[in-house]
């Protein structure tokens, strides 16, 4: 989601870490309401193989779905946000997202309303929540640089400045309000991601890798909730979910679908489940994207899952260095 804060909790002291956790969580909640809720060539390592993404969905009994409806809403929301960041405009129609190949998998729900009028986009999605109740999610997005967009950014930046003043020892010292208000310093998730991009192609690749890492982690976690274990392989997970858009799986920098390997060198997908299948680590390649070095305070540490410009890492159930998917 736009604004989901991804700063890790430091381990300097338990007290300081706890305070930082509070600050990060608090800012994530603030952003939730503010936004209506975030080079090289492909090669395979020896012994690796290309991910099979062309299979049909696995047969399932009852009403269980590989992609829960509430997760599908998040998939649509993040696809819209990616479209806006890449194109600098709101998608006019429902098909703009599909034609841009921003959906790795077919969501289990589709928008019931899609209205692009002027600089504003309003999308409504009806879905069944975790409590079984019917819910309608309304998403409002604005063309970058429009009056509504600028007003939203101003509100968010004021909240970030408030957070900074409340916890000054957790961030770089000496920051001024104008740095927050003009956008040269930000705590917002996508703002921080974008600062690693040297150019538009790197930005597109970073967003692709980040989304794939988060989505696969969320789906693997849902798989575990239904089957009592995590997938043995990524192939098993992808086959279970099914309904893929093969074009969406082509990395922006290489134009090719990712291979699978065993070495985290930034050129292959790597999935490492634990022996008991109660945890895993996932590495999604960046293909060299992320060569720009952000200013202090806007960097993600490797312990939070980001190793620019090599890979994005997500892990669940393995204890050390665990980082679940941001925004899912």
C-alpha positions, 0 to 999 in steps of 0.5 A: 500500500502506498505509505506502508513503512518498511523500516526494520526495528534495530537491536541496539537496546530492547527499549529503543527497539520497542520504541521504534516499533511503535513509531513505525507501526504508528506511521503505517496506521497514519498512512493507511488512513491517508491513502484509503487503506504498498541491469543485467541478463537472465541466467540460470545457475547450474542445476536450476530451471525455469519456473513453470507458470503455464499450468491450470489451477489445481482442483480444490474442494469446497469454497476455499480459494487459492487467492482469498478475496481480501488478498485480491483487493490488495493485489488490485490496489497495488497494481493500480499504484504500480501503474500510476508510479510507472506511467504518471497517470491513472488507468482509464479503464479496467483493461489498462491494468491487464494490458500493462501486465501488472497482475501475476495471478488472476485475482478472485474478485474484480472491480464492480466500479471503475470510474476515471474522471479528470484526474481522479480514479474511483474503484470499488471492489466487493469481497468477503472479509476474513469474518465472512461478511460482505465488504466494499472497498473504495479506492481513490487515486489521483493523477500525480501532480494534480491538485488532489494529489498534492493535497494528499501528499501535503497531509501525509508529509505533515504526519511524517514531520509529526512522527519525526518530532515525536521520535527524533532519536530514531531518525537522522538528526537535524532534519528540517520541516521543509525537507519533509514538505518538499519531499526530499526526505520521506518515511513513506514506503514507495518513496523510499523504494523509488530513491534506489532507482537510477532511472525509470527502468530501474524503478519499474524493475524494483517495483516488479521484484518487490511486488513478486516477493510480497505476493509469493510470500502472502500466497505461500502463507495462505497455502500453509494456513490451508495445508498445514505446511509451506509449499515444497517448491515454487512450482507447487505454489504456482500450480496451486494458485494457477491463472497466471499472466505469463507476460507479467512474469517477464522482468522489466530489465531482462524481458524474460521470465525468471529462472530458478537457481541456488545462488542468491546472485540477483539473477534467479528466483530462489525458494528455500523451505525448511526441512519440516516445511514450516518455514522458508526463505525467498529471494527475488532478483533485482537484475542490477536495479537499485544502483542509486544510494539514498540519503541516510534515513531513507535506506532499507537495511539488508536485515529488513530483506533488501539487498540492492541491487542484488535481491529482495528477500522474504522469510517466514518461520525461520527465526533469524532475519525474518521479514514477512511481506510488506503491505500484504 
